Amino acid sequence: MNSMIDYIKKKLEKRKLKRTFSEYGHTMKSFDLEKTGKVNYAQWNHPFEGEKEISQGQVDFFSELLKDGEFGIDIGAHTGDTTVPMALAAGAGGMVLGLEPNPYVFKILEVNAAQNKDKSNIKPVCYAATDEDGTFTFQYSDASFCNGGYLDHIESTNHRHNFTLDVKGKNLENVLRKEYANELPKLSLIKVDAEGYDKEILKSLKGIIAEYKPNLLVECYKRLTEAERDDLYNTIVDMGYDLYYIDGFEAGNTRERLSKSDMSNRKHFEMMAKPIK
């Protein structure tokens, strides 16, 4: 009986948290990596944020795609849980541009960008990668804006992201050519995690991708239709890439060559695209 009461109480508390806006700070964590050394990371204290860890396996994975001194871009950086290991791979002499349009999450990304300066170089920016410059309405699954994105471009309306937030968007290709022209020749990796908006972002970066042929990491969002999955696959392959399923951003992960028919075999997964030589 008590366990049932406790369960109901926790469920009601979670529902209240989901519907009530609050700003949350962070807790500093430290990880001792075998080769990289001590790494600091700010864990966002949002109640729906999963526990984040930085591992040597992550750094080693990104080191395959982004070498010391090179330039990487993390689109949908969130608090920096992939931005940090990407930047550790690129080293203090490289750069990782981290895009996070949500101003509440961005505060934590800024904290993480200020850590580990002897080992990394992160440039955090608070805007989304969009086709045109402007203000865009993102949708989130809770009132404190932990998880969400620009969902207008996916067919599914059953995404349960009912809380809206207006954010700034910029055409990233224009920004890169104007503000990061010196870094572009060293561009080796673009990672996109945008809740189903990934293919539109890739299309908006078509000129940059064609010219510099960076490695790509892209998410196949769980609520994409079969037609949307086909479009994502075609968008990447038509740019001159081989596409692989991967089971996470860790060294030694499973990698399987993807065909178009494979895109519907898994609900939600990560993909790696490598330029065809």
N, C-alpha and C positions, 0 to 999 in steps of 0.2 A: 504493500500500500504506500509506504513512504517513498519507495523508488518511483512509483507512478506519479506521486505529487511532485517530487523533485524534477522529474522529466517534464511535467507540465509547466512548472515554474521556469525552467531553463528555456523552454520553447517560447513562453510569453516574453521573457527577458530578451531573447534573440529577436523576436518580432518587434519589440519596442526599440531596440538598438538599430534595427534595419530602417525604421521609419523616422528616427530622430537624428537631426544633423548635429554633429560635434566635430571639432578639430582635434586631431591626435598628434602627440609628439613622437619621440623616438627613444630607443634604448641602444646604446653603443655596444656592439659585440666585437670580439676579436678572434681571428682564426690564425693558427700557425700552420702554414703550408710547407710541405716538404722541401720544395725548391724555391718558392717565391719568398718565403719568410712570413713575418707577421702582417696581417691584413685586417684593417678596421672596416666595420660595416654598421650602418645605422638601420636598425630594425624598426619599421613603422609600427606604432602601437594600436593601429586600427584593429578592432576586434575580429574583423573578417579577413585580415591579412595573414596569409600562411607564414610559418617560420622560414626565414631565409638563411641559407648557408653559402659560403664561398669555399670551394674546394680546389685542390691542385688539379684534379681531373677536369674541372671546368676550364681552368687556365690552359691546360694542355690541349683540350679540344679546340679552343679558340685560336691557339698558337698554330694549328694546322692551316687556318684560314686567314689569319691576320698576324703578320710577322712583326718583330721588333722594329719600331720606327715608322710603321705604316698607319694608314688612316682608315677608321671604321665608323659606321653610322648605326646607331641603335634607335629604331623608330618604334615608339611605344615602350620607352625605357622603364616606366613605372618608377619604383624606388631605386633601381640600379642593380638588381640582382643578376642581370646579364651584362649590363654596362661595365660593372667593376671587373669581372674576369676578362671581358674583351679588352679593357684598358690595360690590365696587367699583362696581357699577351702583347699588346702594342708597345708597352713600356713608356717611360717618361719622355722618350724622344718621339713617340708617336702621338696620335690623338684619336679619341672616340667622341663623336658628336652624339649626345643623348637627347632625343626629343620626347618630351612629356607635356601634353597640353593641360592636364588637370592641375590647377594651381595648388591644391592641397597635397597631392602626391609629390609635386615638383619640389616642395620645400624639403622633403626627405632626400630626393635625388640631389639637390644642391649640397646637402650635408655630406652625402657619399662622394660627390665630386671633389669635395675639399679634403678627403682622406687620402692617404697613401701616395702623396705627391712625389715621393722619391721613386715610386715604382710605376706611376700611371699619370695620364693626362686626359681628364674628362672635361668636355665643354657642354654643360647642360643648357638647354633652351626650352622655353615654355610655349610651345606651339605644336600644332599637329601638321603632318605632311598632307596637304590637300591639293586638289587640281588648281584651285584658284585661291587667292588671298581673301580672307573675310572672317566672319564669325559663324561658328557652326554649333549646332546643338547635339551634344553627346548624351547618351543614355546609360544609366548606371543601375546596378541591382540593389543599392542601398542609398539612404539619404546623406551619407557621409562620403560617397563617391569613391569606393574602393575599386570595384571592377566594372568596366564598361568601355564604351567606345562609340564610334560613329556608325550607327546601325541602319541608317536610312538606305544604304546601298545593298542590303541583303533582303531577300524575298520574305524570309520568315518574320512574322510579327509576334511569334510566341516565344520571345526571348526573356521575358520577365525582368526587363531593365526599365523600370517605370519612373526613375528619378532623373531629371534632366539637368544639364549643366552647359552653359554657353562657354565655348573656348575659342581661342584664336587659331586660325589655320593659315599656312603659307605654302606657296608653291616651292617645294624644296629644291627642285632643279635650279630655279632662278636664284635662290639664296646661295646654293653651293657655287654656282658660277660667279656670283658677285662677291661673296664674302670668304670663300674657301678655295679660291683658284689655285693657291700654292699647294694645298693639300690634295687636290683632286688627282694629280698624277700618282699619288701613293694610295689611292682608294683600293682597298682589298676585300672589304666585307660590308655588306648592307644586311642588317637583320630587321625584319618587320614582324611585329606582333600587334595586330590592330583589329581584333574581334570581327574578322570577316571583310574588313576594308582593305586587306593586303593587296589584292590584285589591282585595285584602283590606284594605290600608292605606287606600285611597280609601273603601271602605265604612265603615271605622271613623271616618273624618273627615266623614261625610255631612252632619252638622249644620253644621259649620264651613263646608264648601264651599257648602251651600245658602244660608247666611246672608251670606257675604262674596264669593262668586263669584270666587275668585282664578283667574288663569291656571294651567294645569297642564302639567307636562312629565312624561311617563311612558314607561317602557321596556316594549317588548313582548319578553319573554324568549324566547330561541331554542328552549327545550325545552317551551314551552306547546303543548298539544294544540289542535285546531281548536275544540273546545268551550270551552276555557279562554280562547282568543283572543276568541271570541264574547262570553263573559262579561265580559271586560275592556272590550271595545267598548261593550256594553250598559250597563255600570256608569257609564261616562263620559257617554255620550250621554243616558242617562236622568236625569242630573243637570243637563241643560240646556246641553250644550256641543257645539260643532262640533269635529271631530277632524281633525288633519292629520298626514301623514307628514312628517318633517324629516330631512335627512341630516347632522345634527350641530348643535352649539351654536356656530355662527359666523354673523355677520351676512352676509346675502345667500345663505343656504343654500336648497336646494331645498325647496319646500313643496307638498304635494299633498293635496287633500281626500280623506279616507278614508271608504270605505263598509265595511260589515261584510264583504263579499266580498273586500275588499282585504287583510284582516288575515292571510290565509294566503299572500299573494303574496311576502312577504319573511320570512326566517327570524328575524332579530333586528334591531330598529330602534327609533328614538326617535319619540315622538309629542308633538305640541303640541295642547292643548285650550284653546279660547277660549270664554268664556261667550256664549251667544246673547243679544243685546241685546233 
